[in-house]
Amino acid sequence: MTTPLAPGVSVIEKSSGTHLITGVGTSTAAFVATGVDGDPQQLQSWNSFGAVYLDPKATTKVSAAVQEAVYGFFANGGTECWVVPDGTDTGGKAPDRLALLDVSIVAAPDLTTAVAYQTLVTHCATMRNRVMIVTLPDDTYTPSEPVAPVLGAGKNYAAVYYPYLKGPGSTGTSQTISPCGYIAGVWARVDAQRGVFKAPANEVLNGVTALTQTLSDTTLASFYGVGVNCLRVFPGTGPLVWGARTAAASSDSDNVYLNVRRLLCFLEESIRRATTWAVFEPNDDRLWASLRGTVGTFLTEQWRQGALMGQTPTQAFAITCDSTNNTPAIINAGQVVCDIAVAPVRPAEYVTFTVTQQNPATPATAG
């Protein structure tokens, strides 16, 4: 430390040596364009889509379904997406191209059957940092046809929506539109306004005038039972997203809620990317303490933002990275183990009020 030459206050910056975890993005979408080849295109606005695909001189064209999905994404709050040409009509080439992109939402507006989605859903489950939006366009679909088994083992990385939308879309002419792009925009909007931990439901779909199907409370319950999120219209409101469950909701109690699945994707990916500094470090108490501090600081911030339950951080998460789970055998194998347990917030799906009529002469009490 140098001695000041004159009286006064000096400020010296010094690194604390603490590694910080910065949360990864959660709202960049990828729209798979089946039957189209070429390089993935990154877009930041509807105008940028037009410059690439709607210009008369454009060499690559995408389907009307992809065009309307991208339009709906930006109309509902999305700020960045990719159009990923697949080259086939089954999602065959898309996984390799998607694996190279930093995205967290995947949609395929051209696909029309649950079976065709399986390859992309498997990709999301393999990557563990993104979720697939699945839409069911068949107006004759009934809840007696479970979708989850068709999607395969990765169904907890998929969310299914029904029915289709009606609106002017990008052309200004009334048409039937897949909801996947509009849903992706709602996810992005809720992430920006509240956070990825907030269920992206009870949200208005901008640019939608009606739905292809009107669902009653009874029908809604049947759909919910097989892991299908419904879109609904209530008196005095526009079409709303009325569900936030994964496709595994009917068979996997740990993966019922979409916002919990997406929060875990966010936490895992953020921690994974920000702790690569630990690779090849001496595997001892100092490393374990540093990992506990780094992860603990990050999770405490998530708890403060409302992503985790509990009145204190110790109720919200627990971190074990010491000699109890880093045994000599683990150390000799060149591994360091950090076990993390978190308590995510879950949505209030069912709000119940009990109303009791009281005698005017009796003081009212609730209970």
Disulfide bonds with the S-S distance in Angstrom:
none
